[in-house]
């Protein structure tokens, strides 16, 4: 009878190595995380959008109601005054 038969121990070691490798891989997988960062400009835009100008919001809602009801009228003179600089620039180019 051999007392120093190490073949049986070597048979267990490959299994143990596989278990240890799988455990290490699962730890590595659990450590991977996605990360998102928001730029300063985006944060500023978000704050501006959230705070909002109350008067501007009211005016927009009023204009929406007028347009949807069909009672919104555009002053032709005001429209022409706004479009005139645009058309002058086109002629110069």
N, C-alpha and C positions, 0 to 999 in steps of 0.2 A: 504494500500500500504506500502510495506517495503522499507525503505530507505537504510538500511544496508544489502542488499542482496549481499553476497560475493560469491555466487556460480558461478556467471557469470565470475568474475575475476579469480577464480580458474580454470575455464574451459580454459582460455587463457594461464595461466601459464605453463601447460604441453607443449603446442605448443611452447611457448617462450623458454623453456628449451631445447627442441629438436633443435630449430634453433641455439641456442647458442652452443650446443654440436657439431652440424654439422660444425659450423664455426670454433670451436676450433680444430676439427679433420682435417679440410682442411688446417689449418695453420700448424699443426704438419706434415702433409703429404708433404707440400711444403718445409718444412725445411730439410727434409731428402735428403742428397746428397751423391753420391759416391765419394770416394777419392782414388787416386792412388799415390803411392810414388815410386820413382826409386832409387835404391841403388847407392852408390858411385861407386861401381865396374861397374855397368851397364852404368853409365854416362861416366866413363873413356873409356869403350869399344866403346861407341858411338862416343866419340871425336876422338879416334884412327881410327875408321872406316871412319869418315867424313874427317879427315885431310888426311889420306892415304899417302903412300910414292909414289911419282910420278914415280920414277925409277922402283919400284916394280910393279906398275900398268902397265907400258910400257912393262916390261919383261913378265908379265902374258899375255898381249895381243899378244905379239910376239909369245909366246909359243902356244897360242890358234890357231893362224893362221897356224903355222907349223904343228900342230896336225891335224887340219881340212883339210889341203891340202895334208897330207900324207908324208910330207918331214921331219918330226921330227925324228932324229936318236939319239939313246941313246948309249953313249960310254960304252961298256961292262966292261972295266977296272974300270971306275968311279962307275958303279953300283955295281960291286963286292966289291970295297973298302967300299962302304956304307953298304952293306949287311953282310960283314964278321964279324963285332962286334956283330951283332944281333945273328948270328948262333953260335958264340963262347959262348955267354951267355946261349943259349939253351942247349948246350952240358954240361956246368958246372952245370946246375940245375938238 
